[in-house]
């Protein structure tokens, strides 16, 4: 076995334990925020849910704002990873299937973390971070739609707005979901968005 073929070294035990502890704290925080709200959940309650001492929690996160910021950032990263995985699994399928997979990933992530994301939207937290993740989602949408244009299923996009419009449609539904206080969007949400979008941009 030469140097190039050697497997990448596994993270050290201490690093793996630290990563697992942080993930446990973030999950406990999300549950506590869902139950009591971001501004009301006590750090002691979060520590108890995570099975760690309060001092240990503060070793990972300086204060509540740092914890909230880390949680929102982690869930945003998870969303992008979910989209990439879904689109990757649909690679090679007809364009409509790939578009459905992209949209389904967005709706599935919302359903899994609705309480947290709804609170973040209502509180207007980390606007810069929100813009950054939306830009990443739009970039992925553009990749999906570009394949649709090559397949002749989407019209040319001279103004370069189709991806932003697609993502904007989804955002509009999510904001409406928050405003109405609903627990989940219709299971037809992804397909309905695709139908309405392709009704305007489809070839």
N, C-alpha and C positions, 0 to 999 in steps of 0.2 A: 504494500500500500504506500503510494507516494504522498508527499505533503498536500498535493492538490485534492486528493481523494479522501483525506481524513475528514470524518464528521466534525461538525462545529461543536466546540466544547459546550457541555450543558451548564446552565447557570449554577453557581455554587448554592449549597443548601441554604445559607443565610439569605441569599438574594431571593431564592424561591419562597422561603418563609415570609420574608418581608413583602413580597408581591402578593402572596396569599392573604396576609393580614390586611394589607391595604384594600384588596378586593372585598374582603369581608366587611371592613369598615364602611366602604362605599355602598355596599348593598344594604347594610343596616341603616345608613343615613337615608337612603332612598325610601326605605320602609317607614322610618320615623317621620320624614318630611311628608309622606303621603298621609300619615295618620294625624300629625299635629301641625303641619305647615313648616316651611323653611325657616320662618322667623320665630317659631314657638317651640320646635322640638329641642329638647335639652341634650347637651353633649353627653351628660351622664346616661341618658336613655339610649343614645346611639352606642356608647361604649358597651353598655350591658347587652344590647342586641347582638353586637359583634363578638361578645365574649372576651373583651379585653378591659384592662383597667383604664380609667379616665386618663391617667398619666401617659399610658401607652398611646391613646388616641392623639393626645397633644404632641407626642413625639413624631407623629406622622403629619398632623395638620395644625398649624399655628393657632387658628381660631375657626369660628363657624364659616366665615366668608371664604377662607382657604379651602375648607371641606366642601362647601357648595361649589366653588369654582372647579375643584378637582372632579367632583361628581359629574357636573355638567359636561366638562371636557371629556371625561371618560365615556359618557353615553354618546356624545357626538362622534367620537372615534369609533365606537361600536356601530353606529349607524352607517358610517362610510364603509366599514369592513363588511357589514351585512349587505349593503348594496353591491360591493365588489364581488362578494361570494355568489349572490343571486344571479347577477349578470354573467359571471364566469360560468356558472352551471348551465345557463341558458345559451351559451355560445354555440353557434352552429344551427340553432333552431330558427324558424321563420321570425322576421322582424317583430311581428305582433306579440310573439311569445317572449321575446327579449324585453320589449316595452312593458309587458305585463309583469315580468319578473322584477324589473326596476321599480315599478310603482308598488308592487306588493311588498317589497322590502321596506319602502318608506312607511306604508300603512302598518306593517307588522311591528316595526320599531315603535311607532306611535302607540299602538295597542299595548305593547310590553311595558312602556315607560310613560304612559299618558299622564299620570298624576304628577310626576316630576316635571315633565316638559310643559304641562299646562301651567304649573306654578312659575316656571322660568319665563314663559311668555307673558303671563300677567304681571310679573314683577319687573319685566324688562331687563333682566340680568344679562350682563356681558354682551352688550350689543355688538361690540367688535368681534367677539368670538362667534356670535350668531351669523354675522355677515360672512365670516370666513368659511364656516361650514356650508352655508347656502351656496357660496361660490363653488365649493367643491362638489356639491350635489349638482349644480347647473353644469359643471364641467363633465360630470359623468352622464348627465342627460344628453348633452351635446354629442358625446361619443355614441350613445344608443341611436339618436336621431340621424347622425351621419350615416350609420349603417342602413337606416331606413331609406335615406335618400339614394344610396348606392343600389338598393334593391328596388327602387322605383316606387316605394310605398309612402314616401314623404316628399312634398314639394320642395324645390330649392328655397333656401333661406337667405335671400339677398341682404336682409337687414340684420341677420344674426340674432334674432329674438326668440326663435322657437323654443329653445331649451329653457330660457328664463320664463317664458309663458307657461310651459308645462309644469315647471316647479312651482310657479306662482299659483296655478290652479290647485295644486295639492295643499300649499300653504293656506290658501283661502278656505279650504274645507276644514283644515285643522283648527284655524282660528274660529270658524263657525262652530266647530265641535266644542271648543272651550266656552264660547259665549252661551251656548245652549245648555252647558253642563251635562252633556251626554257622556255615557260611559265608553262608548266605542262607535266608530263609524260603521256604516253598512258594509257587510262582507262584499258587496258589489262595488265598493268604492274604487279600487284600482281599475277594474274593467270599465266602469262608468267614466272615469277620467280619461282613459284611453279612447273610448268611443267619442266623447265630446271633443277631445283634442284632435283626433284624426278626422273628425267631421270638418274641422277647419283647416288643418294642415296636411291632411292626407291627399294623395294624388288621385 
